Amino acid sequence: MLTAIKELSSLNETPVSHVETIPSDLEISKRVRLIQSQWSNQEREKRRQTAQRRINELLDTLTGPAA
C-alpha cells in the first residue's frame, strides 16, 4: 500500500494559473433582468409574497414580534 504525504501549508495555496473573473454589478443586473423578464405574472406574485414573508420573519427575529 502506498501512502502520500503532503505538507499542510501547501493545502491552502491557490494555484497561480487559476484566474476567476468576477462579473460587474452591471453584468449581474443585466442577467437578473433577463431572468425576471421570463417570469409569468403568477411567478412574480409568488416571489413577491415569499420575499415579503421572509423580510417579515427577519424583522421579527431582529426586533421581536410586534406587540
Phi and psi in degrees as a GROMACS rama.xvg file:
@    title "Ramachandran Plot"
@    xaxis  label "Phi"
@    yaxis  label "Psi"
@TYPE xy
-97.0068  144.456  LEU-2
-125.12  127.377  THR-3
-101.136  138.513  ALA-4
-118.943  131.216  ILE-5
-125.438  135.114  LYS-6
-65.0636  135.688  GLU-7
-61.4661  -35.6061  LEU-8
-63.5646  -28.8327  SER-9
-81.8374  -12.4581  SER-10
-71.5756  -27.1573  LEU-11
-93.5102  -2.27397  ASN-12
-74.9103  137.173  GLU-13
-90.9707  131.003  THR-14
-59.3503  138.946  PRO-15
-64.9937  -31.3781  VAL-16
-74.5886  -11.6096  SER-17
-82.7682  113.201  HIS-18
-123.679  121.316  VAL-19
-110.862  126.69  GLU-20
-96.6333  119.424  THR-21
-88.9177  129.368  ILE-22
-66.886  149.293  PRO-23
-73.0909  165.276  SER-24
-58.6224  -38.8429  ASP-25
-63.107  -44.1051  LEU-26
-64.1389  -41.3982  GLU-27
-63.1206  -44.1715  ILE-28
-60.6369  -41.4209  SER-29
-62.0073  -43.1813  LYS-30
-64.8869  -42.2781  ARG-31
-62.5784  -46.3572  VAL-32
-61.5907  -38.5409  ARG-33
-62.7361  -45.6305  LEU-34
-64.4805  -46.3151  ILE-35
-64.629  -30.6259  GLN-36
-66.8965  -16.9599  SER-37
-93.0857  -2.68962  GLN-38
-78.5512  144.131  TRP-39
-78.2613  167.308  SER-40
-61.5149  -36.4294  ASN-41
-63.8494  -42.2486  GLN-42
-63.9225  -42.2536  GLU-43
-59.9708  -45.4339  ARG-44
-64.9634  -42.5604  GLU-45
-61.2658  -44.5239  LYS-46
-66.9137  -37.5477  ARG-47
-63.2358  -44.2813  ARG-48
-64.79  -42.0032  GLN-49
-62.7002  -43.2464  THR-50
-63.342  -41.7239  ALA-51
-63.8346  -42.5499  GLN-52
-61.868  -43.7493  ARG-53
-66.421  -39.2229  ARG-54
-67.9505  -37.456  ILE-55
-64.1179  -41.7913  ASN-56
-63.6004  -40.6268  GLU-57
-63.3971  -46.099  LEU-58
-63.9053  -39.3973  LEU-59
-62.4846  -39.977  ASP-60
-65.9323  -40.1572  THR-61
-76.1473  -36.705  LEU-62
-115.031  -9.28825  THR-63
89.3031  155.233  GLY-64
-63.8988  149.077  PRO-65
-66.3697  141.652  ALA-66
